[in-house]
Amino acid sequence: MVPEHRSDSIRWWRGLSRLGLAAAIGLASFVVEAKEQAPDLGPTMRFAVVRSSAQGCEPICPEWISAEGTIEAGTPALFRRLLKTLGGRQLPIVVNSPGGNVDAAIQLGRMIRKNKLDIAVGTTEFSGCSPGMKNCRDDDSKAAPYLGIAYDSGAMCNSACPLMFSGGIRRVVGEWAFLGVHQITTTYHREKLLYRTTYRIVNGKKKVISTKIVSRKNAGSYKTYEMSKAVEKRLSGYLREMGVEQGMLDVMKATPASDIRQIEPEDMLEMKLVTSLDTLDLLTGKTICQRSPVPANCRETPTVGNAKPAEVATVEVKPISPQSVEAAPSLKPEQEMHFVLVRGSNPLCNPDCPEWISAEGTIAAGTPDRLRELLDTVGGRRLPFVVNSPGGDVQGALAAGRLIRERRLDVAVARTDFLDCDPGAAGCVAKDGFHTGLTVDAGAECDAACAVMIAGGTRRFVGADAHFLVHSMAMEEKVRAYLEEMAIGSGLFAAMQSAQYAKHRELSQDELAKFGLTTGRQSVDVLTGATICKSSPKPDNCRVLPSANAEAEAPAKL
């Protein structure tokens, strides 16, 4: 579900009249109130001061304000409260938000501009304690900043959030973050009022003494997506005040409220929505404190109460690799995807056994090239693609998916248990180019960008024991167009975008079938099972190996 803006409460009084002769008389009237009843966009925005825990930055590290969640009417008050605790320090804001209340977003933007703060679209991976955790910080450390790493992979600033974002002095949206807008939706609520007016006649004229509402009743509601001239004038004036071109407002008006338009980096630069094409490392990278002059958000290791500076310096967090931009946020490095040719080792299949391509690891930019090289070695044979991956590079996943479709390969989510030796280990050599093994879907996963890759399969299977998880990702328009190209229903894309980055959503077999991602409910066994080579017609990935003494038994050749 694409998030909607919430508008201000606006009231019109229609047909109000007061009649009476020195008496109290009841009269029914209507109040029309414009109020957005937005869908649940997740937790309300919270703010936290964060210090970089990147290895090697101490004793002087950058700090920033992490702002994550939905913008509510009360959000500006929370932000104002946080700013008071900073004592005038100018810390950049790292924001990740699906949007929310329009007026609150404008208030936040003005507060950001007034305090001369920079802003970037990104999210914070906390190390140790994080906001919302109970009893994880003792009394001595409550005033100290949290520790973490800021990154932009999969972060968003949608709907009303770009209005908040516009307030920054320097404004950056990295390549792997995205910023999107759409129309403002206003819901008008009609309310029937019964009120009592008391007045007296003085010198022949009515003088109202008091007016009191006696009752209220709901009289229906309706929505409109048309931006009123008053609202358009207010938004236009605000963007002009922030130095942002009106092209942003034009895109908002042209994008249906049920959709969201991701603005490309070059367009954001032309609109002056961003001030450069830098990533958030410009504001939070561990090396920025080595510059001269030192940025305002750099600070030596703070000592609060009995806290020891060394405790901050010893926190080690490995930076996220650029090649794992859509993988699940993890501080543990993932192995880059590797491909292995495998032959089934079940005794039931000999001498005619199925063969497949095992694909395990994180998708990287070079993954499509390595896959093409492997496919060129099998002479056009259509071997199933058995994948187990936490996700990775979106562009690499798109290219790999198109290659899979070009070669008309079937795909399944599963892992391969090797029986001869572990590919890549010293001394492990495949016989005739094929290792031996079995496929198992229990515990296998296909996360994030992996979903994009397997969408290219001719037939696609995810067994009941395999895990299929999605979350929002970068290059929204390219991913949407690719899924349409692969004839995948729009439900999958909507499911992806509804799950915030770092908060994966696992899809069930029913959902996968409904979205058209899977072409059947079978497991990987339909492609690699021991008995499939006995079926008619025989699958393309079956091959009979000659017996050990076949060469000796063959007739002599002249």
Secondary structure, DSSP 8 states (H G I E B T S, - for coil): -----B---EEEEES-----SSSEEEEEEEEEEE-------SSB-EEEEEEE-BTT-TTEEEEEEEEESBB-TTHHHHHHHHHHHTTT----EEEEB--BBHHHHHHHHHHHHHTT--EEE-EEEESS--TT-SS-S-GGGTTS-EEEEEE-TT-EEETTHHHHHTT-SSEEE-TT-EEEE----EEEEEEEEEEEEEEEEETTEEEEEEEEEEEEEEEEEEEE----HHHHHHHHHHHHHTT--THHHHHHHHS-TTS-EE--HHHHHHTTSSS-S--THHHH-TTGGGSSS--TTEEE----TT--HHHHHT--B----GGGTTS---SS---B-EEEEEEE--TTTTTEEEEEEEEESBB-TTHHHHHHHHHHHTTT----EEEEB--B-HHHHHHHHHHHHHTT--EEE-EEEESS--TTSTT---BTTBEEEEEE-TT-EEETHHHHHHTT-SSEEE-TTSEEEE---S-HHHHHHHHHHTT--HHHHHHHHHS-TTS-EE--HHHHHHHT--S-S--THHHH-TTGGGSSS--TTEEE---TTHHHHS----
